[in-house]
Amino acid sequence: MKRRDKINYYLDIAEVVLERATCIRKTWGTVIVKNDEVISTGYNGAPRGRKNCSDLGRCLREEHNIPRGERYELCRSVHAEANAIISASRKDLLGSTLYMVGKEEKTGEYVKNPSSCAMCKRLIINAGIKDVIVRITKDEYKIYPVSKFIEDDESLEMVKGY
């Protein structure tokens, strides 16, 4: 019997988590793992009690053609990474790995060049997460050491998007 490698196993779980997402633009799912134990999961959607874009049938960022990675104050959603982080204790997050999968809602294709936004990178750094692993294709992925988020501080360069 051929077993799925561990990284893709956790990415597969994150891909199932994204099925709960309520964004009509991009759906994201995350799983945070430490010592081969799932610590937390998260998906993108409106804060508890507020209507989701999927309920409203509209997205302000889409209506105004706002590029990816910009003007998040207009977005109703809490990002998947943030939801996973707030659902776990920091002591469990220290040294953990965050696995993330994103899909284009209209096409079902994986998000090209997936990465965390600048705001989520800050949360990931402060949570003490060691690595972020994102799915590129069903079997390919990219590993981002969080230490690189610290070294390559895009906020000093006024970089927009991701």
Number of C-alpha atoms within 10 A of each C-alpha: 3 4 6 11 9 10 16 19 14 24 25 21 18 27 25 17 22 25 14 15 23 22 27 19 17 20 27 29 29 34 29 27 20 17 10 11 9 15 20 21 26 26 31 28 25 19 13 8 6 11 14 21 19 15 11 9 9 14 18 12 18 13 8 9 9 13 12 15 15 16 12 14 8 12 17 20 21 18 25 27 29 19 20 21 25 14 12 15 12 15 10 18 23 15 16 23 27 30 28 32 31 27 21 16 17 10 10 11 13 19 20 12 11 18 22 20 17 19 14 17 19 15 15 23 17 12 20 17 24 18 21 22 23 26 27 18 13 12 13 11 18 14 15 17 14 19 12 11 17 12 8 11 14 13 10 7 8 8 12 14 13 14
